[in-house]
Amino acid sequence: MIPETSLSAYMSQTPEKLQSDYSRIYDALKLLKSGNYEDIAHAAGFNDRNSVSRRLKEMVEAGRIEMTGEKKPTERGRSAFVYRILQLPL
């Protein structure tokens, strides 16, 4: 079950804002090749790293990016999943 506050926050996003966030994240991953949510947020110029982690989940579900299966420490020493642009088979 999705918490009501999370659903409310998502519903307050305009389609244009979401698309802009997705594009910024995708472009950052093109430059980085791979990274955790903090790496991506920094490269894309986001102030709110947590909003990037939410968009990453949505982008994985949409088939635009994938989790590498690796984890990388955050600035606080916690493990965070590493993402990359979806590698399609040839």
N, C-alpha and C positions, 0 to 999 in steps of 0.2 A: 504494500500500500504506500502511495506517495503522500508525504505530509502535506497538509493543506497550504502551509506557508510556501513550500517549494512549488506547488502547482500554481499558486497565485503569482509568485515571482516569475515563473515561466510564461504565464499567460499575459503578463504585463509587457513582455518583449514584443516589439513590432517585427513583422517578417523582414523588414529592411535591416533592422538592427541585428537580428539573428544571422542573416546572410552576410552582413559585414563582419561579424565576429567569426563566422566559419571561414570566410576568405582570408582574414588576417591570420588565423590559426594555420590554415593550409599553406599560406605563403611562408610563414615562419618555419613550418616543418620542411618545406622545400629547401630552405637555407640550412637548417640544422641537420637534416637527414633523419634524426631521431632525437627524442628528448622527453623528459617528464613534464608535468604541467607547469612547474616553475620555469624551466628552460623556455618552454613555448610562450608563456606569458611575458617573460622578459623580452624575447626576440620579437614578439608581436606588439609590444608596447602597452600591454594591459596593466592597469593598476590593481585590479582585483584578480588575483591568481585563482581564487575559488570559482569564479565564473568561467574561467578557462577549463577547469576540470569538468564542469557541467557540460560545456559545449563538446568536450572530447568524447564523453559518453554518447552524446547524440550523434556525433560524427562517426563513431564506431558502428552504432546501430544503423546508420544510413549507408554504411559500406564505403565511406570516403577515406578512412584511416583505419589502422589496426594497432593492437597492442603487440609488442615484440616478444612478450614472454619474459622480458628482463625487468629488473627494478633498479632504480638509481636513488641514492640518498637525496633528500631535500636539504634545504639550508638548515633545518632543525634536526637533521639526522634520521628522519623517518624514511622508510622505503616508499617509493612512488613508482607506479607503472611507467614504462617507457613506451612511447607511441611513434609511429612512422606513417607515411603515406602508404596506402594499401598497395602492395606489390602484386599486380595481376600476372597470372601465368601467361607466357607467350604462346 
